[in-house]
Amino acid sequence: MKKSIFTLITAALCASTSLSLHANTKTCQSLALQAEQDAMMFHPHHFFEVKGQKGFRSHFYTAPAEQCKQRNLFLVPKDAVIAYESVDRAGQSWMSVMYVRKDGSTVTGWMKEKDFKLTGKINQKKKKKN
């Protein structure tokens, strides 16, 4: 009896977690679509650099909302992005950005505008003084 109750509770928790993750994915997709419709496009595209101290992480989001955070996808100070558009949601300014990795591949998503400073350049290395 105890084993069957435990099995039922475990199954219910798993189903609830699965539904929650699925619902969150649908919510993020809807939020991303709405943000694209409401966003202000940057012309020309602006270049921004992550600001902050060593150890700071600015995370990518699948949509401009806290629940859409991609926990394992982030940039660190001095990483640069190209910003395409911005939108305000729930008192937070967000940017739709593209990051170009060293291998040339790209990552796109939404990021918090407060984590960046406008630079006008993208991944340019400083020349060493002789």
NUTISE-333712 format. One record per residue (C-alpha): x, y negated, z negated. Coordinates in steps of 0.25 Angstrom, whole numbers, padded with zeros to 4 digits, always signed. Layout:
<nodes>
XYZ;...
</nodes>
This chain:
<nodes>
+0000+0000+0000;+0011-0010-0004;+0019-0006+0009;+0007-0009+0018;+0004-0023+0011;+0018-0026+0013;+0018-0022+0027;+0005-0031+0029;+0011-0043+0022;+0024-0042+0031;+0016-0040+0044;+0008-0052+0040;+0020-0061+0037;+0027-0057+0050;+0015-0060+0058;+0013-0073+0051;+0028-0077+0054;+0027-0073+0068;+0014-0081+0070;+0021-0093+0063;+0033-0092+0072;+0024-0091+0085;+0015-0102+0081;+0027-0111+0078;+0033-0108+0092;+0020-0112+0098;+0019-0124+0089;+0033-0128+0094;+0030-0126+0108;+0017-0135+0107;+0025-0146+0100;+0036-0145+0110;+0026-0147+0121;+0019-0158+0114;+0032-0165+0112;+0036-0164+0126;+0023-0171+0130;+0025-0182+0120;+0040-0185+0121;+0047-0197+0126;+0057-0194+0137;+0071-0200+0136;+0076-0207+0148;+0087-0205+0151;+0090-0193+0142;+0097-0197+0129;+0109-0190+0122;+0109-0188+0107;+0119-0182+0098;+0115-0175+0085;+0119-0184+0073;+0122-0179+0059;+0133-0173+0050;+0140-0160+0052;+0131-0148+0049;+0118-0156+0054;+0109-0148+0063;+0099-0154+0073;+0089-0143+0077;+0082-0141+0090;+0067-0139+0089;+0058-0133+0100;+0048-0144+0098;+0049-0157+0090;+0044-0151+0077;+0050-0146+0064;+0044-0132+0066;+0051-0131+0079;+0065-0131+0074;+0075-0121+0081;+0083-0118+0069;+0095-0112+0076;+0096-0123+0087;+0103-0136+0083;+0113-0146+0086;+0124-0153+0077;+0129-0167+0076;+0135-0172+0089;+0128-0162+0098;+0121-0170+0109;+0108-0168+0116;+0100-0174+0127;+0087-0179+0123;+0075-0179+0132;+0063-0184+0124;+0059-0188+0110;+0046-0186+0103;+0041-0190+0089;+0034-0179+0081;+0030-0180+0066;+0039-0191+0063;+0051-0185+0070;+0058-0189+0083;+0062-0177+0092;+0070-0176+0104;+0069-0166+0115;+0084-0163+0118;+0094-0154+0126;+0107-0150+0120;+0118-0145+0130;+0127-0134+0124;+0142-0133+0127;+0139-0121+0136;+0129-0130+0144;+0116-0123+0139;+0106-0132+0134;+0096-0133+0122;+0084-0141+0122;+0074-0144+0111;+0069-0155+0101;+0077-0161+0091;+0075-0172+0080;+0079-0186+0085;+0084-0190+0072;+0096-0180+0073;+0102-0187+0085;+0109-0200+0089;+0108-0206+0103;+0122-0204+0110;+0120-0206+0125;+0130-0194+0127;+0129-0179+0127;+0140-0170+0122;+0151-0179+0126;+0165-0176+0119;+0173-0188+0114;+0186-0190+0121;+0198-0188+0112;+0207-0201+0110;+0221-0199+0114;
</nodes>
